[in-house]
Amino acid sequence: MRFAFRKSRHSDNELVIATAAHFDLGRRGEALAVEHLEQNGYRIVAGNFSLPIGRNLRDVIVKAEIDVVAYDGSTLCFIEVKTRTSDDFAPPQANVDLRKRRQIARAALAYRRMLGLVDASYRYDVVTVVAKPDGSAPRIQLLKAFWSDSQLKKRVRHESYWD
């Protein structure tokens, strides 16, 4: 896999930081998504909310990040933003897999507990941004209620009993 790096300099006295091009694409996509959400009446309350949600099997701390937290009316929305340069292979929302949904749901529960919003209505949305490198207008799509907590429940496996 090949990465293109871009150097960014904030002033003459600061350190030059090299960032991968896909990080720039992600930041641009999140900015476009926030602008789109505000145009659709959402009230943004947090961006890039991150916190530790547990440990993995190797005992390494796992962090989850919610790209955007916003209100749509009185509904608290936890929004994942997926940005791609093309959707020829698969739509951007295809990358919001079960593992990612579970991580966001755990972070959302922690967020709601921290702020005393456990009983507030909430939902999980996804914003897809397809920003072609040719400079054409990006295609932005808002997918409301993309998943729910009931879809994340692990199945309880029962042992079969034979007589």
C-alpha positions in Angstrom: 0.0 0.0 0.0 1.3 3.4 -0.9 0.8 6.6 1.1 1.2 10.1 -0.1 2.4 12.5 2.6 1.8 16.2 2.8 3.8 18.6 5.0 1.9 21.2 6.9 3.5 24.2 8.6 1.6 26.5 10.9 4.4 29.1 11.4 8.1 29.5 10.8 8.9 28.4 14.4 6.8 25.3 14.5 7.7 21.7 13.7 6.9 20.5 10.2 4.3 17.7 10.5 3.9 15.1 7.7 0.3 13.8 7.4 -1.0 11.1 5.1 -3.3 12.3 2.4 -6.1 10.1 3.6 -6.1 12.1 6.9 -6.6 15.3 4.9 -9.4 13.7 3.0 -11.1 12.6 6.3 -10.8 16.1 7.8 -12.2 17.6 4.6 -15.1 15.1 4.6 -15.9 15.8 8.3 -16.0 19.6 7.6 -18.3 19.1 4.6 -20.5 16.7 6.7 -20.8 19.3 9.5 -21.7 22.0 7.0 -24.4 19.7 5.5 -25.8 18.8 8.9 -26.1 22.4 9.9 -27.9 23.2 6.6 -30.4 20.4 7.5 -31.1 21.9 10.9 -28.8 19.9 13.1 -27.3 21.6 16.1 -23.7 20.4 16.5 -22.6 19.9 20.1 -19.3 17.9 19.8 -16.8 16.7 17.2 -14.3 13.9 17.4 -15.4 12.7 20.8 -13.0 10.0 21.9 -12.7 7.9 25.0 -11.4 4.5 26.1 -14.1 1.8 26.0 -12.3 -1.2 27.2 -9.4 -3.6 26.5 -8.9 -6.1 23.7 -7.8 -9.7 24.0 -4.1 -8.5 24.1 -5.0 -6.2 27.1 -4.5 -3.1 25.0 -6.8 -0.1 25.6 -9.4 0.3 22.9 -10.6 3.8 22.1 -13.7 4.7 20.3 -14.4 7.9 18.5 -17.7 9.5 17.5 -17.1 11.9 14.6 -20.1 14.2 15.3 -22.6 14.6 18.2 -25.5 16.7 17.3 -29.2 17.4 18.0 -31.8 16.9 15.3 -34.7 18.6 17.1 -34.8 16.9 20.5 -33.1 13.7 19.3 -29.5 13.3 20.2 -27.6 12.0 17.2 -24.3 10.1 17.1 -23.0 10.5 13.6 -20.3 8.5 11.8 -18.7 10.3 8.8 -17.3 8.2 5.9 -15.4 9.9 3.2 -14.2 8.3 0.0 -12.8 9.6 -3.3 -14.9 7.1 -5.2 -17.8 4.7 -4.6 -17.0 2.5 -7.6 -16.0 -0.5 -5.5 -18.5 -0.1 -2.6 -20.5 2.7 -1.0 -18.8 4.5 1.9 -21.4 3.2 4.5 -20.3 -0.4 3.8 -17.3 0.4 6.0 -19.5 1.0 9.1 -19.4 -2.7 10.0 -20.7 -4.4 13.1 -17.4 -3.9 15.0 -17.5 -0.1 14.3 -21.2 0.1 15.2 -20.5 -1.6 18.6 -17.6 0.7 19.3 -19.7 3.8 18.5 -22.6 2.5 20.6 -20.4 1.9 23.6 -18.9 5.4 23.3 -22.4 6.9 22.9 -23.6 5.1 26.0 -20.6 6.5 27.9 -21.3 10.0 26.5 -25.0 9.8 27.6 -24.0 8.6 31.1 -21.4 11.3 31.5 -23.9 14.0 30.7 -26.9 12.5 32.4 -28.7 11.8 29.1 -29.4 8.1 29.6 -33.2 8.5 29.2 -33.0 11.0 26.3 -34.0 9.9 22.8 -31.1 9.2 20.5 -30.1 7.5 17.2 -27.1 6.6 15.1 -26.7 8.3 11.8 -24.1 8.0 9.0 -23.0 10.8 6.6 -21.3 9.7 3.5 -19.1 12.0 1.5 -17.8 11.1 -2.0 -15.3 13.8 -2.9 -13.8 13.1 -6.3 -10.2 14.3 -6.7 -11.1 16.1 -10.0 -12.5 19.0 -8.0 -16.2 18.4 -8.8 -18.8 19.1 -6.2 -18.8 16.4 -3.5 -21.8 14.1 -3.1 -23.1 14.1 0.5 -25.7 11.7 1.8 -27.3 11.6 5.3 -28.5 8.2 6.4 -30.7 8.7 9.4 -31.2 5.8 11.9 -28.6 3.7 10.1 -28.6 1.2 13.0 -30.1 0.7 16.4 -28.9 -0.9 19.6 -31.2 -3.9 19.2 -29.3 -4.9 16.1 -26.0 -5.1 18.1 -27.1 -7.6 20.6 -25.0 -10.7 20.7 -26.9 -13.9 20.1 -27.2 -16.2 23.1 -26.4 -19.7 22.0 -28.2 -22.5 23.7 -27.0 -26.0 23.9 -29.2 -28.5 22.1 -30.8 -31.1 24.2 -31.5 -34.5 22.7 -33.8 -37.1 24.4 
